[in-house]
Amino acid sequence: MKQPKVELAKVRDFSAIINDSFLFLKQNFKPLLRSFFTFCGFFLVASVVTSILQQLKMHELLTENGLDSMSSNKVYGYIKTWGWEAAFSVLFMLLTYTALPVTVLCYIAIYKEKGNIPPTNEEMWGYIKYYFLKSLGSIILCFIVIMIGFVFCIIPGFWLYPIMSLVLPIIIMENATIGYAFNQSFRLIKDNWWMTFGALFIMGFIVGICGAIVTVPAALWSQFSILLHWPGGKIATILSGVLSHVALVLYILPVITLALCYFSLNEQKEGTGLMARINQIGDNKSDSNLPAEEY
């Protein structure tokens, strides 16, 4: 028996959010993965190349001069040696970490709007080009707010994390301004902070463990090749750079969890999904394709 599609606008508890995140990914695996590589592929490849160039120069510097090359009197020469690669690496990593959630959230927004039908590339491109710069600004702003929270005794940073995480889905799902999204995120999470934090933390932990399994062996090989002069250090550095970026595909899952948290919180406060179902009662268009009764 075919499993029904995941209903997005629905109140969920903690376990339902986690279970439905995996189920939604399972039901949309191919089209969602296609959208990810289509719209994140360029940033991902650029980030891989610049990151590998930066790490290779660092590896070469440390291998030739030892750890003493990191002393303070050599910092300027070190920055001059690979500063451009580092700058471009940070830039493309930022763009990648923006493109990834924007792509997944736009996919979910269109999927819901079309009645649980995967979007086309043309539909995705229209949404992504509209929301990308706004999302980039909101991500930078939310990151700064969270970092300020961590500076003040760490605990405020943890408290702000789930609240700031909701800003991006609100912007995309409700076509909202950044200011409105900030206010709405505080309103939605009221009385639901622990559930939201727990769902995001658990899913992030699962994905982090899976990512570590993929990336840590090559990273350790690269580091020990510097310290112990093991062979194949550059190969390990390249492999580590590639795997660390390929593993970003795993972070599709926490974004799905974030979207389900938003829909659950919004449904509790607004009840939009329930009202839509009530309005569909008696709508002949929603009936199955049965022949009309004859009298």
Secondary structure, 3 states (H helix, E strand, C coil): CCCCCCCCCCCCCHHHHHHHHHHHHHHCHHHHHHHHHHHHHHHHHHHHHHHHHHHHHHHHHHHHHCHHHHCHHHHHHHHHHHHHHHHHHHHHHHHHHHHHHHHHHHHHHHHHHCCCCCCCHHHHHHHHHHHHHHHHHHHHHHHHHHHHHHHCCCHHHHHHHHHHHCHHHHHHHHCCCHHHHHHHHHHHHCCCHHHHHHHHHHHHHHHHHHHHHHHHHHHHHHHHHHHCCCCCHHHHHHHHHHHHHHHHHHHHHHHHHHHHHHHHHHHHHHCHHHHHHHHHCCCHHHCCCCCCCCC
